[in-house]
Amino acid sequence: MAAYDAIIVGARCAGASLGMLLARRGRRVLVLDRARFPSDTISTHFLWPRTTAALARWGLLDALAATGCPPIETVTMHAGPVSLRGRPEAVDGTSVMYCPRRTVLDKLLVDAARAAGAEVREATLVREVIRDGDRVVGVRAVGAAGETIDVRASLVVGADGLNSSVAGMVGAAMARSHPSLTCGFYAYWSGVPVDGVEFFLREARDILVFPTHDGLTCLWVGRANGDWSAYRADVEATYLAGLDPSLLARVQRGRRETSFKGTHRLPNFYRDCAGPGWALVGDAAYHRDPLTGMGIGDAFLGAELLADAVHDGLAADLDSALAGYQEALREKTGAVFEYTLMSAALKDPQPQAALYRAIAAQPDMTQRLMNVLGGTASFRSLFNPRVIGALLRQPP
Ligand SMILES: Cc1cc2nc3c(=O)[nH]c(=O)nc-3n(C[C@H](O)[C@H](O)[C@H](O)COP(=O)(O)OP(=O)(O)OC[C@H]3O[C@@H](n4cnc5c(N)ncnc54)[C@H](O)[C@@H]3O)c2cc1C
């Protein structure tokens, strides 16, 4: 018998959550990460109600609130000529939104996985998968002291992010891919007054403003992906030039407390995420531009779907259960993927501007948009040709 039911490579939103969920069901789980926690990563970190509701289901939301993260109650989207403001309805009784630092959130998840009984080894780099024929049966890793570790399991899961090395080792094919559309930088500011969470969708730029721990504001300024070289050549000037004048005035009253972090590697893709003895979850399985703030919630969703599939599959037919997981993940995230592609096409905001203007003209549609983003209404209930066609036919 293999030493573990599952070895999970990566211990952040997808991996630690999956480890926790499987361990809570009595499964023997080993979670490996090359990082030591608390550890930061390149990511802003806004959580819609769809995401905080998962933390509430898992009994972790109170612990997050106790870290002093300010609750967020309103969402304002400045899109084209209009501003839509509201609050998504509660998902399973949870309507609060947060924007927790990843040093805090990821550590909370790692601790929860350990508390559930998962073995978590930090500072451990997975270098290879071990195979028996065409089946993956374990991993070879290098531990904190430089020692080689060979471990075996019924399943190896790559929860190792966008550039998943597990995906490379198992040869997971790209099922769908669309190049990076945006790029950007973010930094943390003190003394910047905020009004809940604010999104700005502007021609060739997007701006995200989030209140976070320690009274700081996380401020992302995105540009079209092709602008990366020019942006990188003068980050501060390009970043500040991207702000709307009223936001720039607020920012100039505050102080930048951190250096800028940025990226232009924001591809949109689905990888094949299940095969003999292996699976992928989180960004390793499916990645979309971050401007819609769905990545952490989708990682949590993937962890829940995969935990169900693995738990059931280990008792019956693991390969069929994993195939079902892949299908369910694509089915549940497909509309988010399409919406994200539409929003990230910053170069061509005209159709969006008309749509948002029509939504803003109807309070029930504004609330529906909030609920779609928050997680109580499906993307297809708003972003489908019939509803969009009717909205665009409304007199201005
Ligand atoms: C700029 C930016 C802004 C974002 N903003 C938001 C937002 O506001 N809201 C939101 O919901 N999402 C946001 N996201 C998306 C979010 O960050 C990701 O979707 C989320 O981090 C995915 O989690 P994950 O666990 O799948 O992968 P990751 O967080 O990437 O974790 C992967 C882990 O695997 C480990 N690892 C990798 N390879 C190995 C190996 N070989 N051996 C051992 N360990 C390994 C890494 O050390 C890492 O800890 C943003 C992303 C970016 C880039």
The ligand as an SDF file (V2000), in Angstrom:
LIG
                    3D

 53 58  0  0  0  0  0  0  0  0999 V2000
   -1.1070   40.0470  -10.0440 C   0  0  0  0  0  0  0  0  0  0  0  0
   -2.1290   39.0700   -9.5450 C   0  0  0  0  0  0  0  0  0  0  0  0
   -3.2240   39.5300   -8.8350 C   0  0  0  0  0  0  0  0  0  0  0  0
   -4.1840   38.6210   -8.3630 C   0  0  0  0  0  0  0  0  0  0  0  0
   -5.2630   39.1030   -7.6620 N   0  0  0  0  0  0  0  0  0  0  0  0
   -6.2010   38.2490   -7.1870 C   0  0  0  0  0  0  0  0  0  0  0  0
   -7.3050   38.7200   -6.4150 C   0  0  0  0  0  0  0  0  0  0  0  0
   -7.4150   39.9240   -6.0980 O   0  0  0  0  0  0  0  0  0  0  0  0
   -8.2250   37.8110   -5.9950 N   0  0  0  0  0  0  0  0  0  0  0  0
   -8.1310   36.5020   -6.3210 C   0  0  0  0  0  0  0  0  0  0  0  0
   -9.0200   35.7220   -5.9390 O   0  0  0  0  0  0  0  0  0  0  0  0
   -7.0970   36.0130   -7.0450 N   0  0  0  0  0  0  0  0  0  0  0  0
   -6.1260   36.8630   -7.4750 C   0  0  0  0  0  0  0  0  0  0  0  0
   -5.0650   36.3770   -8.1870 N   0  0  0  0  0  0  0  0  0  0  0  0
   -5.0120   34.9450   -8.5040 C   0  0  0  0  0  0  0  0  0  0  0  0
   -4.4720   34.1500   -7.3390 C   0  0  0  0  0  0  0  0  0  0  0  0
   -3.2420   34.6830   -6.8840 O   0  0  0  0  0  0  0  0  0  0  0  0
   -4.2410   32.6980   -7.7870 C   0  0  0  0  0  0  0  0  0  0  0  0
   -5.3640   32.2440   -8.5040 O   0  0  0  0  0  0  0  0  0  0  0  0
   -3.9940   31.7970   -6.6070 C   0  0  0  0  0  0  0  0  0  0  0  0
   -2.8030   32.1740   -5.9340 O   0  0  0  0  0  0  0  0  0  0  0  0
   -3.8510   30.3480   -7.0610 C   0  0  0  0  0  0  0  0  0  0  0  0
   -3.4740   29.5600   -5.9640 O   0  0  0  0  0  0  0  0  0  0  0  0
   -2.7240   28.1970   -6.1810 P   0  0  0  0  0  0  0  0  0  0  0  0
   -2.6680   27.5630   -4.8170 O   0  0  0  0  0  0  0  0  0  0  0  0
   -3.3220   27.4480   -7.3100 O   0  0  0  0  0  0  0  0  0  0  0  0
   -1.2430   28.5500   -6.6830 O   0  0  0  0  0  0  0  0  0  0  0  0
   -0.0970   29.4400   -6.0460 P   0  0  0  0  0  0  0  0  0  0  0  0
   -0.6410   30.4820   -5.1290 O   0  0  0  0  0  0  0  0  0  0  0  0
    0.7420   29.8820   -7.1830 O   0  0  0  0  0  0  0  0  0  0  0  0
    0.7490   28.4160   -5.1360 O   0  0  0  0  0  0  0  0  0  0  0  0
    1.5590   27.4430   -5.7110 C   0  0  0  0  0  0  0  0  0  0  0  0
    2.5430   26.9310   -4.6660 C   0  0  0  0  0  0  0  0  0  0  0  0
    3.2530   25.8260   -5.2250 O   0  0  0  0  0  0  0  0  0  0  0  0
    4.5920   25.8580   -4.7820 C   0  0  0  0  0  0  0  0  0  0  0  0
    5.4130   25.1160   -5.7400 N   0  0  0  0  0  0  0  0  0  0  0  0
    5.5510   25.3270   -7.0760 C   0  0  0  0  0  0  0  0  0  0  0  0
    6.3550   24.4100   -7.6330 N   0  0  0  0  0  0  0  0  0  0  0  0
    6.7490   23.5960   -6.6270 C   0  0  0  0  0  0  0  0  0  0  0  0
    7.6020   22.4570   -6.5650 C   0  0  0  0  0  0  0  0  0  0  0  0
    8.1740   21.9640   -7.6690 N   0  0  0  0  0  0  0  0  0  0  0  0
    7.8180   21.8810   -5.3660 N   0  0  0  0  0  0  0  0  0  0  0  0
    7.2440   22.3850   -4.2500 C   0  0  0  0  0  0  0  0  0  0  0  0
    6.4140   23.4490   -4.2390 N   0  0  0  0  0  0  0  0  0  0  0  0
    6.1800   24.0360   -5.4200 C   0  0  0  0  0  0  0  0  0  0  0  0
    4.9270   27.3500   -4.7280 C   0  0  0  0  0  0  0  0  0  0  0  0
    6.0060   27.5830   -3.8380 O   0  0  0  0  0  0  0  0  0  0  0  0
    3.6150   27.9520   -4.2380 C   0  0  0  0  0  0  0  0  0  0  0  0
    3.6080   28.1230   -2.8430 O   0  0  0  0  0  0  0  0  0  0  0  0
   -4.0630   37.2470   -8.6380 C   0  0  0  0  0  0  0  0  0  0  0  0
   -2.9460   36.7690   -9.3370 C   0  0  0  0  0  0  0  0  0  0  0  0
   -1.9850   37.6760   -9.7840 C   0  0  0  0  0  0  0  0  0  0  0  0
   -0.7900   37.1480  -10.5200 C   0  0  0  0  0  0  0  0  0  0  0  0
  1  2  1  0
  2  3  1  0
  2 52  2  0
  3  4  2  0
  4  5  1  0
  4 50  1  0
  5  6  2  0
  6  7  1  0
  6 13  1  0
  7  8  2  0
  7  9  1  0
  9 10  1  0
 10 11  2  0
 10 12  1  0
 12 13  2  0
 13 14  1  0
 14 15  1  0
 14 50  1  0
 15 16  1  0
 16 17  1  0
 16 18  1  0
 18 19  1  0
 18 20  1  0
 20 21  1  0
 20 22  1  0
 22 23  1  0
 23 24  1  0
 24 25  2  0
 24 26  1  0
 24 27  1  0
 27 28  1  0
 28 29  2  0
 28 30  1  0
 28 31  1  0
 31 32  1  0
 32 33  1  0
 33 34  1  0
 33 48  1  0
 34 35  1  0
 35 36  1  0
 35 46  1  0
 36 37  1  0
 36 45  1  0
 37 38  2  0
 38 39  1  0
 39 40  1  0
 39 45  2  0
 40 41  1  0
 40 42  2  0
 42 43  1  0
 43 44  2  0
 44 45  1  0
 46 47  1  0
 46 48  1  0
 48 49  1  0
 50 51  2  0
 51 52  1  0
 52 53  1  0
M  END
$$$$
